[in-house]
Amino acid sequence: MPPTTFSSVFIGMQMLRRNPMRTFLSALGVIIGVGSLMAILNLGDSLEKYSRDQIERTTDLQLIDVAPQTNDRVDGILIAKPNAVVLTLQDVEALAARLNDKALVTLSVLGSQWIAFENDTAKFPSLVMGTLPNAKEVFLRTVKTGRFLDAEDKAETSEIVVVSNRLGEKLARGSDAGTVVGKEVLVGAHRMRIVGLLEGTKDEQSSLAYVPFTSGTATIMIKEGLKFPRMLVKVSSVEDFDQVYQQVRAWLEQRYGAVDGQFTITNPKQRHEQIRQAMLVFKLIMGCITGISLVVGGIGIMNVLLASVSERTREIGIRRAAGARKRDVLIQFLIESVSISGLGGCFGVLLGYLVTVIALAIIRSTTSAPIDAATSLGSIVVAFSAAFVVGIVFGLYPALRAARLSPTDAIRYE
């Protein structure tokens, strides 16, 4: 850096320290503007994190459903496929090994059966799902009493069942649904022991029973060709969804040949894109609104610097007469402007985070939503960048005006 340029930077910083109150008032608009922008970005990050958590816990947006195609459409008529693929436990193990820890893979077959206590005339229709122990994580079910399926229940002799809260209430006939745990029931023609009762859900409309995939009930549904097993892949992270989806397709092609015509694979990618787009639109719209306060802060910096140019006209003339170039004067005032906006950016980031914490605390107390403050490096970079851009844009005109002053006229200025 040339000596004159270094001198310009030093003089600019000295002027800021000489008038701390003016510097603070100049930076106040930027502090408010950057604070507003940072608060909006943080709220957007927090809302996005909360939405992702809710997606993982309560929706199927991270679920890939691989179902064999059991029919062909010929002239608009569905004809049963004679060679439909029957997925097995070996398929689940092979795909899980391919995906590693990026997803959970389970197998299920869904049918319907009458369920009743032995020697009881009251029978209750229920959906019956033969599945694996990890289905609890895939289907996001919580056990109320007893337990869910476990690893030991993969044995072919394991005849146990886990019932939904709705089915438990029907079987209990007005008593506590938890009393059915430990009792034996007939699931179709198979005697099975109830080992668990699930928590009820708000939208629970059907009775449902979970049985081991290798149990007699599930095996008969598969052998009789009434139902075909399907694989369910629960992706661990939304960001990994596309990659896992492609890996699943590649694995199916490698194992069974062409995917199209043999499998139906659900892909909620469109809903993923809608969520991402909604988050981005929220940040952009609110960012544009808060940008108005940044412009106001920039105008405040410009006014202060224009007043400073008028007050220091003789000083500028003396510097120019002593050999300072136009560029040196320009840099001096730009340094002042950028320093003010940078200072405002630092305090603004802290203010924005503080506002976010307070706002989310109020939201949690009024809605009981488990949403916590979150921020990202990108949001901090955007906030600081906005502050520096404001400093350069709104400091450029006063700096140019100071640099273009004639040394002779400036020295004679009263």
Secondary structure, 3 states (H helix, E strand, C coil): CCHHHHHHHHHHHHHHHHCHHHHHHHHHHHHHHHHHHHHHHHHHHHHHHHHHHHHHHHCCCCEEEEEECCEEEECCEEEECCCCCCCCHHHHHHHHHHHHHHEEEEEEEEEEEEEECCCCCCCEEEEEEEECCCHHHHCCCCEEEECCCCHHHHCCCCCEEEECHHHHHHHHCCCCHHHHCCCEEEECCEEEEEEEEECCCCCCCCCEEEEECCCHHHHHHHHCCCCCCEEEEEECCHHHHHHHHHHHHHHHHHHHCCCCCCEEECCCHHHHHHHHHHHHHHHHHHHHHHHHHHHHHHHHHHHHHHHHHHHCHHHHHHHHHCCCCHHHHHHHHHHHHHHHHHHHHHHHHHHHHHHHHHHHHHHHHHHCCCCCCCCCHHHHHHHHHHHHHHHHHHHHHHHHHHHCCCHHHHHCCC
